[in-house]
């Protein structure tokens, strides 16, 4: 499906005059709008091969019966959604119309039910309206004012690598997005998300999340093979609060780190075996104990 694409954007002068330049002849869709409180006017303009097209005047009419603005932290929200609810059958509220925010402003250009409480709710990718706004429409245009959003629980994070470098190209993975390379005896991400260094939890409450942070360290060389890059994995329990974005530095502690554990059966009986981690390989003792030396903290693959 073809949709109009902005060819040129100009602002009017103090007298309302405007001028558009066209590089080639053809038919163009020209739109004039003040804010979404005023209905955009559109008209097709035929640009001839020779000479200028005829002047085109626009007369903007107020179209919004309900209109207002959406902000977060006192700043206009560029993209958001606004929903309008009215009492339905049995007094249950029903969604009767929704609209999008255009550079902080929204408008419902139709006449909603009169004389009944209407609920207005707004949200965006980063935040939500903690309390709905109730208004009553009585037949005249109604400015509902400012709808202030608060941030969802949000986190920005970086990772401190064992050599002291601070890296921002850090992803959050699920365990099922990791696979094990049996030849190299190490974890590999099967899916590498594009989104990094930022998390927004679309919850209207404080949350506690267990997150797996992952960094594939290419040392700034995007041409290096991913299989040759060290993969650092750190799992952390994180508490996030509504309206309070958190900053976190995930630290990968450098080794050597000696870890001793036991290999046992379901009855806690010691078992004999060989344990490998990358190029390391060791045997269990008679009581099932074994020791592995890690080169850094985090999550690693052991092979039995």
Residue pairs with C-beta under 8 A, 6 or more apart in sequence:
4 29
7 22
7 28
8 20
8 21
10 18
10 19
10 20
11 18
12 18
18 32
20 30
22 28
22 47
22 53
24 47
25 47
25 48
25 49
26 46
26 47
27 44
27 45
27 46
27 47
28 44
28 45
28 47
29 42
29 43
29 44
29 45
30 42
30 43
30 44
30 45
30 56
31 40
31 41
31 42
32 40
32 41
32 58
32 60
33 39
33 40
33 41
33 60
34 60
35 102
35 103
35 105
35 107
36 64
36 67
36 101
36 102
36 105
36 106
36 107
37 62
37 63
37 64
37 67
37 105
37 107
38 60
38 61
38 62
38 63
38 64
39 60
39 61
39 62
39 63
39 109
41 58
41 59
41 60
43 56
43 58
45 53
45 56
46 53
47 53
62 141
63 107
63 109
64 107
64 108
64 109
64 141
65 108
65 109
65 110
65 111
65 112
65 137
65 141
65 142
66 84
66 107
66 108
66 112
66 118
66 120
66 135
66 137
66 141
66 142
66 144
67 105
67 106
67 107
67 108
67 141
67 142
67 143
67 144
68 105
68 106
68 120
68 143
68 144
68 145
68 146
68 147
69 76
69 104
69 105
69 106
69 145
69 146
69 147
70 76
70 77
70 80
70 82
70 101
70 104
70 105
70 106
70 122
70 124
70 146
70 147
70 149
71 77
71 104
71 146
71 147
71 148
71 149
72 124
72 126
72 127
72 148
72 149
72 150
72 151
74 148
76 103
76 104
76 105
77 101
77 104
77 124
77 127
77 149
78 101
78 103
78 104
79 100
79 101
79 124
79 125
80 100
80 101
80 106
80 122
80 123
80 124
80 149
81 98
81 99
81 100
81 101
81 122
81 123
81 124
82 98
82 99
82 100
82 101
82 106
82 120
82 121
82 122
82 147
83 95
83 97
83 98
83 120
83 121
83 122
84 95
84 96
84 97
84 98
84 99
84 108
84 112
84 118
84 119
84 120
85 93
85 94
85 95
85 96
85 118
85 119
85 120
85 121
86 93
86 94
86 96
86 112
86 113
86 116
86 118
86 119
87 93
87 94
87 113
87 116
87 117
88 94
93 119
96 112
96 113
97 108
97 110
97 112
99 106
99 107
99 108
100 106
101 122
101 124
106 122
111 137
111 139
112 118
112 137
113 137
114 137
114 138
114 139
115 136
115 137
115 138
116 136
117 134
117 135
117 136
118 134
118 135
118 136
118 137
119 132
119 133
119 134
120 132
120 133
120 134
120 135
120 144
120 147
121 129
121 132
121 133
122 128
122 129
122 147
122 149
123 129
123 149
124 149
125 200
126 149
126 151
126 152
126 154
126 200
127 149
127 150
127 151
127 152
128 149
128 150
128 152
128 204
129 147
129 148
129 149
129 150
130 150
130 204
130 242
133 144
133 145
133 147
135 142
135 144
150 242
150 243
151 242
151 243
151 244
151 245
152 200
152 201
152 202
152 203
152 204
152 242
153 200
153 201
153 203
153 205
153 206
153 207
153 240
153 241
153 242
153 244
154 198
154 199
154 200
154 201
154 240
154 245
154 246
155 198
155 199
155 201
155 238
155 240
155 245
155 246
155 247
155 248
156 197
156 198
156 199
156 245
156 246
156 247
156 248
157 170
157 197
157 198
157 199
157 213
157 247
157 248
157 249
157 250
158 166
158 167
158 168
158 170
158 197
158 248
158 249
158 250
159 166
159 167
159 170
159 213
159 215
159 232
159 234
159 249
159 250
159 251
159 252
160 166
160 167
160 249
160 250
160 251
160 252
161 167
161 215
161 217
161 232
161 252
162 252
162 253
162 254
162 255
162 295
162 296
163 254
166 249
167 215
167 217
168 196
168 197
169 196
169 197
169 215
169 216
170 196
170 197
170 213
170 214
170 215
170 250
171 189
171 192
171 193
171 195
171 196
171 213
171 214
171 215
172 193
172 199
172 211
172 212
172 213
172 214
173 189
173 191
173 193
173 212
173 214
173 233
174 212
175 212
177 189
177 190
177 191
178 187
178 188
178 189
178 190
178 233
179 187
179 188
179 189
179 190
180 186
180 187
180 188
180 301
181 187
181 188
181 227
182 303
184 227
184 278
185 276
185 277
185 278
185 301
185 303
186 231
186 278
186 300
186 301
187 231
187 233
187 299
187 300
187 301
188 227
188 231
189 214
189 216
189 231
192 216
199 211
201 207
201 209
201 240
203 242
204 242
205 242
206 239
206 240
206 241
206 242
207 239
207 240
208 237
208 238
208 239
208 240
209 237
209 238
209 240
210 235
210 236
210 237
210 238
211 235
211 236
211 238
212 233
212 234
212 235
212 299
213 233
213 234
213 235
213 236
213 250
214 231
214 232
214 233
215 231
215 232
215 252
216 226
216 229
216 230
216 231
217 229
217 230
217 231
217 232
218 224
218 226
218 229
219 229
232 252
232 296
232 298
233 298
233 299
233 300
234 250
234 251
234 252
234 297
234 298
234 299
235 299
236 248
236 250
238 246
238 248
240 246
251 297
252 296
252 297
252 298
253 296
253 297
254 295
254 296
255 293
255 294
255 295
255 296
255 297
256 293
256 294
256 295
257 293
257 294
257 295
257 296
257 297
258 291
258 292
258 293
258 294
259 291
259 292
259 293
259 294
260 289
260 290
260 291
261 289
261 290
261 292
262 270
262 284
262 287
262 288
262 289
262 290
263 270
263 271
263 272
263 273
263 275
263 284
263 288
263 289
263 290
263 304
264 270
264 271
264 288
265 271
269 288
270 284
270 286
270 287
270 288
270 289
271 284
271 288
272 283
272 284
272 286
272 288
273 283
273 284
273 304
274 281
274 282
274 283
274 284
274 304
275 281
275 282
275 283
275 284
275 290
275 292
275 302
275 303
275 304
276 282
276 302
276 303
277 292
277 294
277 300
277 301
277 302
277 303
280 292
280 293
282 290
282 291
282 292
283 290
284 290
292 302
294 300
